[in-house]
């Protein structure tokens, strides 16, 4: 006999309850005498406790520090009966709730066309339709229409073909580094190799590894299209729509994600997209749909940045802060933008860490570079760590004036707040940047640092140069823009 037990959450049925991170709750259920109960949440068994004289089993559960959905599973077993209950428990972020998480995603997509237009000097239109500036009905019609269905069908047929590979030589390897003797038919001898004494083996070899055939670049193009479609569907699902339309969109999203999982290639690079020429009927259909979706979506962010899950909302907030800083600097009328690495020819916005995001010249002639997550090690130049630690702020403005010493202005996103105030631990990290980064002569070079955190209110600037800067989507960005312009102008004079 299988019955549904009555499980309570803090004394009431769970229903559609939404918990918050790190919250402590109590589960309870009345269990018949002689029976045993077992409650697991996401596979973790909770320890029960009973009060004397009661038949109610209780479990205390501290909600993990990660938003998302967790499966709760309760079983009650006795000699003659068996009861079971399952449900999904939703956990919302404790600092930025689910509504603000959606606002971060929406605001990132909203500013993408304007950011691309600014970075490319006004040469590229913002897009006929783009997330945040688009007509959701037109985009929904495209995703649920015949063109998308045909693209999915053609791509499923394309994936049924056996993959083509070519053996291409890899970089040279020392033969002694191999744990097992390689097959001589699967390697080549480099020109500078020398024979090992008393053997006929060379000391270095170039192994032949299977690489994707250039004719298979259509899969890379399909990956790029699928990633953009998945992001577009995720954006549309944030809006209100009829239940039947949402059901169709969820079904399409499932097919797209299944297709993406079946393609064993990473995200396409811009060079692959530019150089690929379709040869078969399926490839021509994929290319035609790519042009169609490109005209509809316009400019946008790299898919990895817009598929950050809600449990990693701190990283999403960091990306959003970086985008706002880039937009504030790029739109300044008195600074000449010399180079940028955020937007390539494919109109995807990225946040590379190896190159400066922006490089421009201020009115005083100073060179200013904006970097994302730069690494300041003890041996890096011209800026370095003044101790043994490697310091990685979120954003750094490296200023090289015409006369005077180079300096740094740092911005660090802190996804923490306590009663709309930044905790002392985050403030201590700001002072560690202020005192721990310098130049090769041991001089401190950090002039100012802004600790950006999710809150509202006025910024607070201390005499040390540390500023507590509250920033949220939907709020005016005048404070951030004034802080950036003021400090860069003051340092670069």
N, C-alpha and C positions, 0 to 999 in steps of 0.2 A: 504494500500500500504506500503510495507516494502522496504526501500532503505538502502544502506550502506553509512553512512556519511564519510566525509574525515576528519579524526582527525590527527593533526600534533603534533609532539614532537619537541619542539625548532625549529619550522618552517619547518620541513621535515617529511615525513611519517615515522612512527616508524619502519616498516620493521623488521629487526632482530637486532635492536639496543640493546646494553648491557650497562646498567647504572651501576654506582658505588654507594656504600653506602654513605649516607648523601649528595648526590648530589642534587642540586635544579634545577628542570626542569620546563618548561612551556608547558602545553597542550593548543591547540587552535583548534577551529572548527567553520566554518561559519554556522550560524543557520538562517533559513528563518524567516522573520518577523512574529510575532505572535506565534512562536513556543518556547518551553522551552527545555533546555538540562540538562542532569544529568550525571555526571561522577563519578563513584565509582571505587576504587582500593582496592581489597581484602575486599569488603564490606564497606569500609570507604568512605562516600560521601565527595567530595571536594567542597569547596566554590568557585563559579564562580565570575568573575568580567568582566565588559564590559566598554570599553572606549566610551566617547560621540561620537555619529555619526557613530559608527561602528556596524556591525551585527556579529562580530566575538566574540565568547565566549572564555574566557581564564581561565585556572586553574593553579595555582602554586602548585607544589608537591615536598616536600622534601623526598627523597628516605630514607626509614628506615635504621637503622644501623643493618641490617641483610640480608645477601646475600640469593639468592634463586629466586623463580618465583612468581610473583604477577599478579593476573588477573585484567585487566582493562576492564570496561564495560561502554559504552556510549549509552545513549538513547536520541533521539530527538522526542518530541511529539508535535503535533499540532491538530487542530480540524479535519483534514482530513488525515494526514499522520503519520506514525510511522517509525522511523529509529533506527537501533541498530547496535552496533559494539562491538566485544569482541576480546581480544588477551592476550597472556601471555607476561609480561614484565620481562626480565631477569636482575637480579641485581648481580653484581660480587663484591667480597670483595674489599674494598678500599686499604687495606694494602698488603695482599697476594692475587693476582688475581687468577682466576680459574685455570690457568695453574700451578701455584705453589701449589694450593690445591691438584691437581692431582699428583704433584710431591711428596707431603707429603705422600699421600696414597701409592704411588708406592714405595717410599723409605722405609716405614714401612714394607711392605710386602717383600721387597727385603732383608732386614737384618734379617727377622724372622728366616730362617733356620740357619744362622751363629750364631745367638744369642742362639738358642736352643742348637746347637752343643757345644758352649762354656760353657753354664751354666750346661750342663749335663756331663762335663768333657770329651767330645769327644766320649761318649758311644753311642750317638744317631746320626744316619746319618742325614744329612740335608734334605733328602727327594728326592725321584726320580724326582718328579716335585713339585715345590713350587712357589707361586707367587713371581715374580721378578727373579727367577732362573728356570722358567718353560718354556715349549714349549706351547705358546698360542694356536697353532693349535691343539695339542693333547688334551688340556683341553677343547677347544671349541667342538671338536669331541665328547668328553664324555658327555658334557652338552646337546648337540643337538642330541645325539644318542639314540638308543633303550633302553639302560640300564637306563638312566634318565627318559625316558617316562614310563618304566615299574615301576620304583620306585614311580613316581607320581601317577600312576594308583592304585598301591597296597596301597599306603598311603591314597588315597581317599576312598578306600574300608574299610581300617582299621578305618577311622574316622567315618564311618557310624554306627559302633557298639555303643551301649549305654555304657556310662562310668560306671565303677565299683568303688564303694566307700565302705569303712569300717568305722564304728564308733569307734573312738579311743579316750581315755580320754586325755583331755588337762591338763595344769598345774592347781593347786588349785586356786580358786577364793573365796574371801569373799562374802558370800551370800548378805550382805548389799550393795555391789557394783552393784548389778543387778538392773536395772530400772524396770524390770518386773519379776514376779515370774516365774522361769524356770520350765519346765515340769520335774517332778521327774523321768520319764522314760528315760530322756536324760542326766542324770548325775550320778556320783558315789560319795560316801562319802569317803574322805581321812581317813587314819588310825588315824591321830592326830586331827580330828574334834571333837568339843564339842557341845552338844545340847544347843540351845538357851532357856533361862528360860521361862517357861509357854508355850512352843511350842514343837512340835516334829521335828522342823527343825534343821539341823546342821548349825554351823556357817561358815563352809567352804565346798565347793563342787568342784568336778572335772567334768566340762561339757564334754559330748561326742560330738565330732565334726567329720563330714565326712572327711576322708582323702583318697587320691588316693590309690587304691589297688596296692600292689607290682607287680601284674601281668600287670599293666598298665605302667610299666617302658619303654615299647617300645615307648610310646609317647615322653618320655624324650629323648630317643635316636634319634627319628625322628626329634625332635626340634634341637638337636645339628647338625645333618646332614643338615637340611634346612638352619640353620644359616650360616654354612660354604659355602653352595651352593650359597646363596644370596650374600655373600661377594665375592665369586669367580666370579659371573656374573658381579657384580659392577666393579671389577678390569678389567675384559675383556672388558667391555664397554668403558673403558678409551682409548683403543687402536683403531687404524684405521682398519676398516674392510668393506667389501662390504655391501651395503644398505640392500640387502635381508637377509644376515647373521645377521646383526644387528636387523632386524625386528624379525627374529626367536628367537634370544636371548632375546629380550625385552619381547616377548610373554611368553617364558619359565620363565623369571624373574617374570612376573605377576602371573603365576600359582603358583610359589613357595611362593611368598608373600601372596597370598590368602590362601594357605594351612597353612602357619605359623600363620596367623591371626585366623584361625579356631581352633588352638590347644591351649586350655586354661591352659598351663603349662609354667613355666619359663624355662630359659635355664638350661640344664642338668648339674648336678655336676659330677666330675670325679668318685666318688664312685658309682653312679648309673650306669654309663657306664661300669665300670669294673665288677660289680656284676650281671648285667642283663644277663639272659639266655633265648634266644628265644624258644618259644614252638609251635607256630603255623606256617603255611606256610607263611603268610604275615610277621610275625616277622623275620623269617629266611631270607626272601628277603630283608627286611630293614637292617638286620645285614650284609648281603653280600654286599649290596650297600655301607654301611658305611665303610667296609674294602676297597672297591674299591676306594671310594673318598678319604679315608685316604692315600692310597698309591699314588694317583695322586697329592694330595695337599701337603702332608708332613706336616711340622710344620707351624703354623700360629698364628695370634693374636686372642684373644677373639673377637667374632663377634661384640660385642657392641663397641669395640674400632675402628673397621674399618667401621662402619656404621654411624659415626658422620657426620651430614649434613654439607653442605658448609656454612650455616649461623652460624655454631659453629666452624669455622675454628680456632679460638683462642684456643679452647680446643684441637683440633687436633694437633696444633703446640706444645702445652704443652706436649702431649703424645709423639710426635716425639722427642722433646728435652730429655724427660726422657729416651726413648729408646737409644738415642745416648750416654747419660751419662752412662747407664748401660753397653753398649757394650764397651766403653772406659775403664771402671774399670774392667770388667770381663776379658778382654784380656790382662791386664797388666801382664807381665811374672814374676815379682818379688813379687806378692801378692798372698797369698794362700786363695782360696775361700772356706769358711767353710760351708756356707748354703745359699740357695736362695729360694725365694717364688714366682718367676715369672712363672716357668714352672713345671707343674705336669706331671703325667703319660700320660695324654691325649694329650700332646704336644701343648696345648694352652698357649700362652703367656698372662699374666695378669699383672695388676699393683695394687696389694692390698695395702690398706692404714693401715690395722691393724697390719701388720707384716713388718719387714725390707725386702726390695727387695733383698739386698745382705748383707752378713756378711763375712768379711775376715780379715786376719791378715797381716799387713805390714811387711816389712823387719826389722823394729825396734822392732817388737813385739806388736805394738799398735793394738787394736781392732777397726775396722772401720765398721760402719753400714750405708747403704744407705736406706733412708726412702722416701716414696712418700706421699706428702701432710700430714706431721705429724702435730699434734695439740699441740701447746705449750700454755698451760693454766697457770693461776697464781699458781695452786696447783700441776702441773705436775712435775715429777722428772725423771732423774737428771737435765733436762733442763726445764726452765719455762719462762713464760712471766713476765716481770718486772713491768707491770701495770695491769689494769683490763681487757685488751683485750686478746682474744685468737688469736694467730698468727699462720698462716698456710702457710708456704712457699711451693713451688712446690716440691723441692728436698732438702734433708738435709743429709750431711755426719757427723755422730756423731762419734767423735774420742776419744777413751779412751786410753791414752798413758800408758806405763809402769810406768813412773814417771812424775809427773806434773799434771796440771789441765785438765779436759776434755774440749773439744772445738768443735765448729760447723763450717762447711763450707756449705754455702747455695747456691743454684742455683734457680733462679726464671725466668720463661718464661714470657716475656712481649710482647704481640702481639700488639705492638704500635710502630710507627715510624713516624717521621716528617722530611721530606727531608733526609731520611736515617740516622736520628739521633733519639736517645731515648728522649722522652719528659721529661721535668723537673718533672712532676707529678710521672712518673715511677721511676725516680731517688730518689725522696723523699720517696717512699715506700721502696726502698732498704735501705735507712738510718734508717727507722723505724725498720726494722729487725735487723740492726746492733746494734742499741741502745736498742731495746725492748726485747731481749731474753738474759737470763742469767741463773745462777744457784740458788740454794736455799739460798745462802749467799748474793745475790744481785749483784754478779760480772758478767760483760758482758763476754760472751763466744764465740760470733761470730767473728771468725778470718778474714774471707773473704766471700764475696758474689759476685756472677756473675749474672748480669741481662742480660739474653739472649733475643735478639730481632731480627726480620726478616730484615736483611740488609747484606750488604757486606762491606768489609774493614777490617782495623786492629783494634784489641781490645784496649780499653783505661782503664788503671788502675790508680786509685787515691790513694794518700797516706793513706786514711782512710781504704783501703781494698776493696772498691767497684770497680768492673770491669764491663765495658760495653762490652758485648761479642756478636758481630753479627754472626748469624748462619742461614744458609739456606740449603735446600736439594740441592744436586748436587755440593756443595762447599766443599773444603777440611776440615776435622775435626781435623787437626793438632793443631790448636789454642786451641780448647776445651780440647784435650788430654793433651797438655803441661800445660795448666792452672790447670787441676785436679791433675796431677802427681806432679807438682811443689808445690802446696799448701799442699797437703796431706803429701808429704815428709818433707816439712818444719815444719809442725805442729807436726807430730808424732815422730820426732827425740827426 
